[in-house]
Amino acid sequence: MEEKLNKLRESMNRTVLKNGSMTINEKQRILLKAQQEDGPKESFMGPVLTFIFSLSFLIFISLFIYNQVFDKGEFIMLSINHMFLWLMFIVFVVVGTIFLFLQRENKYFKQYFVAIPTLSIIGVILLLNQSDDSVAMVSNNAAAPNKEVNEKQTSAVEMKEEENLPLNQKIHRTLNEKLYAMTDVNEKRVEEIIVSKDEKEVQLLLGADSMGHMEDIRTKLGKSSSKALRVVFDNKQVDKASFEWQVKHYVGEFREAKEFYEVGLSYELTRADYEKINWDDFSLAEIEKVATKYEIQPFLLENN
């Protein structure tokens, strides 16, 4: 066996498979040459495309957020930004595609291949949503003039109808608008309105806001009286008006307290009295000062 191996070695030594021999100088020369040669040059396209890709997507998202948050008023500005959004999205997709092609040998290619299409799909969804907003803006802007005209016409019709209403109904409707139809203790605001045939005298039985301490109720009565007086005497034919305010209150200890709903404040004013009112410092005391008749029940004067 050894003889056969020796013959094989001799045969190999007569071919290119013979043992090589290299001097120290030759080894140093090869090493030096390898160190002096430049490594593989990286393409500058990768970083450039990455920058453009990232910047276009950042601008796209920023514009979308701006349109959603700030730019809801002017459709012209919305249209310009919307077109720019589409432009940025196209740049984003084109650059992303080129970037994918150049990075096909990169070890992170699979991640790029998933991320870029996913971001593109998100962009399409956002743009379609923005398109719906733009269409809605056009529709709203187109309908706005007609809506305004309709509102004016409706308002004019309502005013005309109100002018033709009997005085008691007109006062009733306006009081419900100014003071609400129900009090804060769930009682009717307007209990009764009596108007004389010549519409010069008006008598009102009203419900007062009665929640809280008596001091709070008196303050609320002052504010309600201010509005009620204006509502009644804004009708120029009225020369005299009397007001009775029903107040809900409790008498007795907490567990055995009984509920009463009765007139706690009443007053009567003529138009001459009404014109003396100092509205800058208005309160129940001002009504008491100018009224022809004024009466407040003792339970309303308590400070409980």
LUMLO-191206 format. One record per residue (C-alpha): x, y, z. Coordinates in Angstrom, 1 decimal, decimal comma. Last residue first. Example, Ala and Ser with C-alpha at 12.3 -4.5 7.8 and 13.67 -1.06 7.14 Angstrom:
2
@X: 13,7	Y: -1,1	Z: 7,1
@X: 12,3	Y: -4,5	Z: 7,8
//
This chain:
304
@X: -81,7	Y: 78,4	Z: 55,4
@X: -81,6	Y: 82,1	Z: 55,0
@X: -85,4	Y: 82,8	Z: 55,3
@X: -86,9	Y: 85,6	Z: 53,3
@X: -88,7	Y: 83,2	Z: 51,0
@X: -90,6	Y: 81,6	Z: 53,9
@X: -91,9	Y: 85,1	Z: 54,9
@X: -93,8	Y: 85,6	Z: 51,6
@X: -92,9	Y: 88,4	Z: 49,2
@X: -95,4	Y: 91,1	Z: 48,2
@X: -95,0	Y: 94,0	Z: 45,8
@X: -97,6	Y: 96,4	Z: 44,3
@X: -97,1	Y: 99,5	Z: 42,2
@X: -93,5	Y: 98,3	Z: 41,6
@X: -90,5	Y: 100,7	Z: 41,4
@X: -88,5	Y: 100,0	Z: 44,6
@X: -89,8	Y: 96,4	Z: 45,1
@X: -88,7	Y: 95,6	Z: 41,5
@X: -85,2	Y: 97,0	Z: 42,2
@X: -85,0	Y: 95,0	Z: 45,5
@X: -85,8	Y: 91,9	Z: 43,5
@X: -82,5	Y: 92,5	Z: 41,6
@X: -81,2	Y: 94,7	Z: 38,8
@X: -78,1	Y: 96,8	Z: 39,1
@X: -77,5	Y: 97,8	Z: 35,4
@X: -81,2	Y: 97,3	Z: 34,6
@X: -82,3	Y: 100,3	Z: 36,6
@X: -86,1	Y: 100,1	Z: 36,3
@X: -88,0	Y: 103,4	Z: 35,8
@X: -89,5	Y: 102,3	Z: 32,5
@X: -91,2	Y: 99,4	Z: 34,1
@X: -93,0	Y: 101,7	Z: 36,6
@X: -94,4	Y: 103,8	Z: 33,7
@X: -95,4	Y: 100,7	Z: 31,9
@X: -97,4	Y: 99,7	Z: 35,0
@X: -96,0	Y: 97,1	Z: 37,4
@X: -97,6	Y: 94,5	Z: 39,7
@X: -95,8	Y: 92,1	Z: 42,1
@X: -96,1	Y: 88,7	Z: 43,5
@X: -93,6	Y: 86,3	Z: 45,3
@X: -94,0	Y: 83,1	Z: 47,2
@X: -97,1	Y: 81,7	Z: 45,5
@X: -97,5	Y: 78,1	Z: 46,5
@X: -96,0	Y: 74,6	Z: 46,1
@X: -95,7	Y: 73,0	Z: 49,5
@X: -93,8	Y: 69,8	Z: 50,5
@X: -94,0	Y: 68,5	Z: 54,0
@X: -90,9	Y: 67,7	Z: 56,1
@X: -91,1	Y: 64,7	Z: 58,4
@X: -87,7	Y: 63,3	Z: 57,7
@X: -85,9	Y: 66,7	Z: 57,4
@X: -87,9	Y: 68,5	Z: 60,1
@X: -90,8	Y: 70,7	Z: 59,1
@X: -91,8	Y: 72,9	Z: 56,1
@X: -90,6	Y: 72,3	Z: 52,6
@X: -90,5	Y: 74,6	Z: 49,6
@X: -91,7	Y: 74,8	Z: 45,9
@X: -92,2	Y: 78,3	Z: 44,7
@X: -95,0	Y: 79,8	Z: 42,7
@X: -94,3	Y: 83,2	Z: 41,1
@X: -97,2	Y: 85,6	Z: 40,6
@X: -96,7	Y: 88,5	Z: 38,1
@X: -99,0	Y: 91,4	Z: 37,4
@X: -98,8	Y: 93,5	Z: 34,2
@X: -99,9	Y: 96,9	Z: 33,1
@X: -99,8	Y: 99,0	Z: 29,9
@X: -99,3	Y: 96,3	Z: 27,3
@X: -99,8	Y: 97,5	Z: 23,8
@X: -96,1	Y: 97,9	Z: 23,2
@X: -95,4	Y: 94,2	Z: 23,6
@X: -91,8	Y: 94,3	Z: 24,8
@X: -93,5	Y: 94,8	Z: 28,2
@X: -94,3	Y: 91,1	Z: 28,6
@X: -91,0	Y: 89,6	Z: 27,5
@X: -88,9	Y: 92,3	Z: 29,2
@X: -90,7	Y: 91,7	Z: 32,5
@X: -90,3	Y: 87,9	Z: 32,2
@X: -86,5	Y: 88,2	Z: 31,6
@X: -85,8	Y: 90,3	Z: 34,6
@X: -88,2	Y: 88,3	Z: 36,7
@X: -86,3	Y: 85,1	Z: 35,9
@X: -83,0	Y: 86,7	Z: 37,0
@X: -84,5	Y: 88,0	Z: 40,3
@X: -86,2	Y: 84,8	Z: 41,0
@X: -82,9	Y: 82,9	Z: 40,6
@X: -81,3	Y: 85,2	Z: 43,2
@X: -84,3	Y: 84,6	Z: 45,5
@X: -84,0	Y: 80,9	Z: 45,0
@X: -80,3	Y: 80,9	Z: 45,9
@X: -81,0	Y: 82,8	Z: 49,1
@X: -83,8	Y: 80,4	Z: 49,9
@X: -81,3	Y: 77,5	Z: 49,7
@X: -81,3	Y: 75,2	Z: 46,6
@X: -83,7	Y: 74,2	Z: 43,9
@X: -86,8	Y: 76,4	Z: 43,5
@X: -86,8	Y: 77,7	Z: 39,9
@X: -90,0	Y: 79,6	Z: 39,9
@X: -93,3	Y: 78,6	Z: 38,2
@X: -95,4	Y: 81,3	Z: 36,7
@X: -99,0	Y: 82,7	Z: 37,1
@X: -99,3	Y: 85,7	Z: 34,8
@X: -101,8	Y: 88,6	Z: 34,5
@X: -101,7	Y: 90,9	Z: 31,5
@X: -103,4	Y: 94,3	Z: 31,0
@X: -103,5	Y: 96,3	Z: 27,8
@X: -104,6	Y: 93,5	Z: 25,5
@X: -107,9	Y: 95,3	Z: 24,8
@X: -109,8	Y: 92,1	Z: 25,7
@X: -107,7	Y: 91,7	Z: 28,9
@X: -105,0	Y: 89,0	Z: 28,9
@X: -104,8	Y: 86,1	Z: 31,4
@X: -101,8	Y: 83,8	Z: 31,3
@X: -101,6	Y: 80,6	Z: 33,4
@X: -99,2	Y: 78,0	Z: 34,6
@X: -96,1	Y: 79,0	Z: 32,6
@X: -92,9	Y: 77,4	Z: 33,8
@X: -94,5	Y: 74,0	Z: 34,4
@X: -92,9	Y: 72,1	Z: 37,3
@X: -89,9	Y: 69,8	Z: 37,1
@X: -88,0	Y: 71,2	Z: 40,1
@X: -85,5	Y: 73,0	Z: 37,8
@X: -88,5	Y: 74,7	Z: 36,1
@X: -90,0	Y: 73,5	Z: 32,9
@X: -90,7	Y: 75,3	Z: 29,6
@X: -87,4	Y: 77,0	Z: 29,6
@X: -86,9	Y: 80,6	Z: 30,8
@X: -86,3	Y: 82,5	Z: 27,5
@X: -87,9	Y: 80,1	Z: 25,0
@X: -90,7	Y: 79,1	Z: 27,4
@X: -91,3	Y: 82,8	Z: 28,1
@X: -91,4	Y: 83,5	Z: 24,3
@X: -94,0	Y: 80,8	Z: 23,6
@X: -96,3	Y: 81,9	Z: 26,5
@X: -96,0	Y: 85,6	Z: 25,6
@X: -97,0	Y: 84,9	Z: 22,0
@X: -99,8	Y: 82,6	Z: 23,1
@X: -101,2	Y: 85,2	Z: 25,5
@X: -100,9	Y: 88,0	Z: 22,8
@X: -102,8	Y: 86,1	Z: 20,2
@X: -100,6	Y: 85,0	Z: 17,3
@X: -100,4	Y: 86,9	Z: 14,1
@X: -97,0	Y: 88,4	Z: 14,8
@X: -95,7	Y: 84,9	Z: 15,7
@X: -96,7	Y: 83,7	Z: 12,2
@X: -94,9	Y: 86,5	Z: 10,5
@X: -91,8	Y: 85,8	Z: 12,6
@X: -92,0	Y: 82,1	Z: 11,9
@X: -92,3	Y: 82,8	Z: 8,1
@X: -89,3	Y: 85,2	Z: 8,2
@X: -87,2	Y: 82,6	Z: 10,1
@X: -88,1	Y: 79,9	Z: 7,6
@X: -87,2	Y: 82,1	Z: 4,7
@X: -83,9	Y: 83,0	Z: 6,3
@X: -83,1	Y: 79,4	Z: 7,1
@X: -84,0	Y: 78,4	Z: 3,5
@X: -81,7	Y: 81,1	Z: 2,1
@X: -78,8	Y: 79,9	Z: 4,4
@X: -79,4	Y: 76,3	Z: 3,4
@X: -79,4	Y: 77,2	Z: -0,3
@X: -76,1	Y: 79,1	Z: 0,1
@X: -74,5	Y: 76,2	Z: 2,1
@X: -75,5	Y: 73,4	Z: -0,3
@X: -72,6	Y: 73,9	Z: -2,7
@X: -70,2	Y: 74,3	Z: 0,2
@X: -71,5	Y: 71,2	Z: 1,9
@X: -71,3	Y: 69,2	Z: -1,3
@X: -67,8	Y: 70,4	Z: -2,1
@X: -66,7	Y: 69,6	Z: 1,5
@X: -68,2	Y: 66,1	Z: 1,3
@X: -66,3	Y: 65,5	Z: -1,9
@X: -63,1	Y: 66,6	Z: -0,2
@X: -63,7	Y: 64,5	Z: 2,8
@X: -64,4	Y: 61,5	Z: 0,6
@X: -61,1	Y: 62,2	Z: -1,2
@X: -59,3	Y: 62,4	Z: 2,2
@X: -60,6	Y: 58,9	Z: 3,1
@X: -59,4	Y: 57,6	Z: -0,3
@X: -56,0	Y: 59,2	Z: 0,4
@X: -55,8	Y: 57,6	Z: 3,9
@X: -56,6	Y: 54,2	Z: 2,5
@X: -54,1	Y: 54,5	Z: -0,4
@X: -51,4	Y: 55,6	Z: 2,1
@X: -52,0	Y: 52,6	Z: 4,3
@X: -51,7	Y: 50,3	Z: 1,3
@X: -48,4	Y: 52,0	Z: 0,4
@X: -47,1	Y: 51,6	Z: 4,0
@X: -47,9	Y: 47,8	Z: 3,7
@X: -46,2	Y: 47,6	Z: 0,3
@X: -43,0	Y: 49,2	Z: 1,8
@X: -42,9	Y: 47,2	Z: 5,0
@X: -43,2	Y: 43,6	Z: 3,6
@X: -40,6	Y: 43,8	Z: 0,9
@X: -38,3	Y: 45,8	Z: 3,1
@X: -38,5	Y: 43,1	Z: 5,8
@X: -37,8	Y: 40,4	Z: 3,1
@X: -34,9	Y: 42,4	Z: 1,7
@X: -33,0	Y: 42,6	Z: 5,1
@X: -30,2	Y: 40,4	Z: 3,8
@X: -29,7	Y: 42,7	Z: 0,9
@X: -29,6	Y: 41,1	Z: -2,5
@X: -32,9	Y: 42,6	Z: -3,6
@X: -31,9	Y: 46,0	Z: -2,2
@X: -31,7	Y: 47,7	Z: -5,6
@X: -35,1	Y: 46,5	Z: -6,7
@X: -36,7	Y: 47,4	Z: -3,4
@X: -35,3	Y: 50,9	Z: -3,6
@X: -36,6	Y: 51,3	Z: -7,1
@X: -40,1	Y: 50,3	Z: -5,9
@X: -39,9	Y: 52,5	Z: -2,8
@X: -38,9	Y: 55,5	Z: -5,0
@X: -41,9	Y: 54,9	Z: -7,2
@X: -44,3	Y: 54,4	Z: -4,3
@X: -43,2	Y: 57,4	Z: -2,3
@X: -43,0	Y: 59,7	Z: -5,3
@X: -46,6	Y: 58,6	Z: -6,1
@X: -47,7	Y: 59,3	Z: -2,5
@X: -46,0	Y: 62,7	Z: -2,5
@X: -47,9	Y: 63,6	Z: -5,6
@X: -51,2	Y: 62,4	Z: -4,2
@X: -50,7	Y: 64,5	Z: -1,1
@X: -49,8	Y: 67,5	Z: -3,2
@X: -53,2	Y: 67,1	Z: -5,0
@X: -54,9	Y: 67,0	Z: -1,6
@X: -53,0	Y: 70,0	Z: -0,4
@X: -54,2	Y: 72,0	Z: -3,3
@X: -57,8	Y: 70,7	Z: -2,9
@X: -57,9	Y: 71,5	Z: 0,8
@X: -56,6	Y: 75,0	Z: 0,2
@X: -59,5	Y: 75,6	Z: -2,3
@X: -62,0	Y: 73,9	Z: 0,1
@X: -61,3	Y: 76,4	Z: 2,8
@X: -62,5	Y: 75,6	Z: 6,4
@X: -61,4	Y: 72,1	Z: 7,3
@X: -57,6	Y: 72,7	Z: 7,2
@X: -56,4	Y: 72,3	Z: 10,7
@X: -56,8	Y: 68,8	Z: 12,1
@X: -57,5	Y: 66,5	Z: 9,1
@X: -55,7	Y: 68,5	Z: 6,5
@X: -52,6	Y: 68,9	Z: 8,7
@X: -52,6	Y: 65,2	Z: 9,6
@X: -52,6	Y: 64,3	Z: 5,9
@X: -49,9	Y: 66,9	Z: 5,1
@X: -47,7	Y: 65,5	Z: 7,8
@X: -48,2	Y: 61,8	Z: 6,7
@X: -47,3	Y: 62,7	Z: 3,1
@X: -44,3	Y: 64,8	Z: 4,1
@X: -43,0	Y: 62,0	Z: 6,2
@X: -43,6	Y: 59,5	Z: 3,4
@X: -41,7	Y: 61,7	Z: 0,9
@X: -38,8	Y: 62,2	Z: 3,4
@X: -38,4	Y: 58,5	Z: 4,1
@X: -38,3	Y: 57,5	Z: 0,5
@X: -36,1	Y: 60,4	Z: -0,5
@X: -33,6	Y: 59,5	Z: 2,3
@X: -33,6	Y: 55,8	Z: 1,5
@X: -33,2	Y: 56,6	Z: -2,2
@X: -30,1	Y: 58,6	Z: -1,4
@X: -28,7	Y: 56,1	Z: 1,0
@X: -29,0	Y: 53,2	Z: -1,5
@X: -28,0	Y: 55,2	Z: -4,6
@X: -24,5	Y: 55,9	Z: -3,2
@X: -23,4	Y: 52,4	Z: -4,4
@X: -20,9	Y: 50,7	Z: -2,2
@X: -17,4	Y: 50,1	Z: -3,6
@X: -15,9	Y: 46,7	Z: -2,9
@X: -12,7	Y: 46,9	Z: -1,0
@X: -9,8	Y: 49,0	Z: -2,3
@X: -6,5	Y: 47,2	Z: -3,0
@X: -3,5	Y: 48,2	Z: -0,9
@X: -4,0	Y: 45,5	Z: 1,7
@X: -4,1	Y: 42,8	Z: -0,9
@X: -1,0	Y: 44,1	Z: -2,6
@X: 0,8	Y: 44,1	Z: 0,8
@X: -0,2	Y: 40,5	Z: 1,5
@X: 0,9	Y: 39,3	Z: -2,0
@X: 4,3	Y: 41,0	Z: -1,6
@X: 4,8	Y: 39,6	Z: 1,9
@X: 4,1	Y: 36,1	Z: 0,7
@X: 6,5	Y: 36,5	Z: -2,2
@X: 9,2	Y: 37,8	Z: 0,1
@X: 8,8	Y: 34,8	Z: 2,5
@X: 9,3	Y: 32,4	Z: -0,4
@X: 6,6	Y: 30,2	Z: -1,8
@X: 6,7	Y: 26,5	Z: -2,6
@X: 3,8	Y: 24,5	Z: -3,9
@X: 3,4	Y: 20,8	Z: -3,6
@X: 2,5	Y: 19,1	Z: -7,0
@X: -1,1	Y: 19,2	Z: -8,1
@X: -0,2	Y: 21,0	Z: -11,3
@X: 1,3	Y: 17,7	Z: -12,6
@X: 4,7	Y: 15,8	Z: -12,3
@X: 4,4	Y: 15,9	Z: -8,5
@X: 1,1	Y: 14,1	Z: -8,8
@X: 2,8	Y: 11,1	Z: -10,4
@X: 5,4	Y: 11,0	Z: -7,7
@X: 2,7	Y: 11,1	Z: -5,0
@X: 0,7	Y: 8,3	Z: -6,6
@X: 3,9	Y: 6,2	Z: -6,8
@X: 4,5	Y: 6,8	Z: -3,1
@X: 0,9	Y: 5,8	Z: -2,3
@X: 1,3	Y: 2,5	Z: -4,3
@X: 4,5	Y: 1,7	Z: -2,4
@X: 2,8	Y: 2,4	Z: 0,9
@X: 0,0	Y: 0,0	Z: 0,0
//
